[in-house]
Amino acid sequence: MHRLLRIEFYGVGNSGIVAQDAQHKFFRLGMNTIAYSDGHMQVMSASMLGKGDCVVVISNSGRTRDLMDACDIARKRGATTIVITASGSPLATAGHIHLTADHPESYDRYSPMVSRLLHLLIIDILATTVALRIGESLQPALREMKHNLRNKRYT
């Protein structure tokens, strides 16, 4: 059975919001993407991945059990696993690729703004890199998308 290759984004709490932002950015690039912030959905979805698929796991602490479980499952299934988290955390060594997101903010602070901005920056860099690799072939679709969205606005 042939299926589309996909990129999935996993995070919980504030990192779940970053995962949704990442899904939105990569979706606009024409990629088959989804974001999950629920641990059960992450495990179920990771169980359906395979070679050629990619999971990006985003975590401030790198110590969330649900994210570790989903990352391990996706990796065992043959998906490429990218983790965006603090160095020295259990999650940092769980993926194929670790994109370090170290910052001076403590993990127990109520509103981790610095970490969220750092994670968003890393996602923006990844999305920009992918867009540059896709190149000019993406432009007609982006123009059409912008045109179609214009119809959703009042003049």
Steps between C-alpha positions, in 0.01 A plus 500: 500500500644838397456790737614860510810572700433730791650729758348490846559748780462396864501718809301547821406819682681802357697268274170372362421853383841517331423165334176647361690800366750265335222298341350818358831615352586167336141447380529828307807355330284224355606232745280231650516609865316473829564606859398310811510625858322201654724215616261225394463647151879536475554133585226382264626715215865407559391135475380564144820666373772340295809553292495838326278661764633755747405596854609826660468481879505833682557515874627767736613259771569194284359289782136445404421130506232514227740671260776250578262210437377641168854580385619148583209343312549720192871421494439124532250524213771649276393865500766768525477660843608858564490633855504867595587508866760580766833323484560247774133402515378144436322614183821653362642153439172335395485638148712460189565875492519730802449872444620654824273753666692602810397815685540654847132468591405252772253224410266573789423857396129543424540671164812380318528781246869468415475128428188545288663775294812286458292204382305723259828635363631148437175407323522816287857412401394146404200625300709761321764239415236266358338783304838593348560137405160478333584818312299688242266208427315591820418856392192431279331301778578770758362770270181300445464440874538872570248582227248251636543629854436855382143393428456424871540870590254784492602782268 
